[in-house]
């Protein structure tokens, strides 16, 4: 079974399709490795950085599978620190999973997001996703834009106080 099918099984078909689209679009696709000057790392496919897997070229299908596998791996980790993950809205799942893909599941688990979710302060937890707009101490417009888009996805099915 493909990683995409497994991801759909654990988080739901609509949420899986959305996170693959949101994260894939945000990360961008590169079939050839390149040096990411901001992250200071060789990057390929959809933001992959595993140095043991660097090759001269990848196919779109390989990159799509790597993206789904990376999202699935992070979803499993986040479920451990957010026991109610499966009961969140699709938008919340997409937001936290996109953030984990971009900055690491450990960072998502070791900040206040899980505590805010546990306290049923879910809009506040969504707000936390907007904080990650720096790379190596430098504010990045692209990260800001990504966080705003993902925040909107996060809160779309929640009652946001006006």
N, C-alpha and C positions, 0 to 999 in steps of 0.2 A: 504494500500500500504506500502511496506517495506521501510525502510530508504534508502536502497541501490537503489531502484527504484526511489525514490524522488531525491536522489543525482544525478542520471543519468539524470533526467529531468531538473534539474537546471544548471548542468555544462557540460552536454553531456556524452554520454555513454562511449566513449574512455577515456576521462579525469577522469571520476568517477572510471572506472576499474583500471586505472593507479594509482590514488591516494590511492585507497584501497590497492593495492598491495605494493606500495612504503612505505606508512605509516605503514601498517600492518607488513611488513618485518622489517622495521626499529625499530618499537616498540617491536616486538616480542610478542608471544602469551603465556599467562599463564592462565590456567584454574583454578588455585588455587591462592588465594592472597599470596603475599610475601612482605617482607619489602625491599623497595628500599633504600639502604644505601646512595646512592648519593643524591637522591631527598628527603630523610628523610620522606618517606610516604609509606603507604600500597598501593600496586599496584596490579591490576588484569586485565585479558583480554589483550587488546592492550594498556597498559599504563593508564588504567582507575584508578582514585584515589578518586572517590566520596565515602566518608565514610558512607553515608546513604545506600549504595548499596552493602556493603561488605557481602558476603556469603561464606560458606566453599568451594563451587565449582560452576563452570559455564560450560555450554556446548559450543562447538565451534560455533554453530548457534547463541547463545546468545551473544557471544563475537563479532562475525561478525556483528550482528545487532547494537551493542553498538558502534563499530568502525564507521559504516556508519552513524549512528545518530549523533555521535560526529563530524564527518566531515561535515555533512549537517548543523549542528548548527553553526559551525565556518564559513562555506561558506556564510551563511546568514549575519553574522556579518561583514565579510570582504567586501561583496558587498556594505555595507553602507559607508565604508571609501574609497573604490576603486570603484567608480561608473562605470568605464569601465571594471570591472572584467569579465563580460560576453563576452567581445570582445578580451580578451587576448588569447594568444595561449594556447593550452591544457597544454603544459609544464609549462608555467607561473602559470596557475591555480593550477596545481599539487604542484609546489614549494611553493607558498604562503599558500596553504591549509595545506600542510605537516608541514610547519613552525608553523602555527597557532595551529595545533593539538599538537605539541611538546612544544611550549613555551607560547601559549595563543594568541587568536585573538586580544586582547587588545594591546599586544606588537607589533604585526604586524601593527595594525592600528595607533599606536602612535609613530612610528618611521618614517624614511624618505622614506620608500617603497612607500606609496601612493603618496607622492609628486613627487618622481622620475617617477612613472608611469604617473601621470598627465602631467609632463613635457616631456613625450615621451622619457625618458631616461631609457628605459626598460632593457637594459643590465646592467646598473648601479643598477637598482632595484634588479635584479637577484644577483648581486655581494653582496648586503646587506645580503642576506640569509646566506652567509658564515661566518658572524660575530658571530653567536650564537653557540659557541663551549665551553662555560664555564657553569658549574653548581656549584652554591654556591662559586664562585670565583676560582674554579679548572678547568683547561683545561682538556677536556675529549676527548680521541682519537676517541671513538665511535661517538660522536657528530660531530667531524671534518670530519670523513668518511661519515657520513650521509649528512652533508652540501655540501660536494664536489659532491656526487652522485646527490643530488637534484639540485644543481647549474647546472650541466650538463643537467638535464631534463629541467630546466628553460630556458636555452639559445639555446636548440637544434633547435628551429624553428626561432630564431632571427638571424639577421646579426651581428656577433660578430667581432669587429675590430681586425685586426691582426697586 
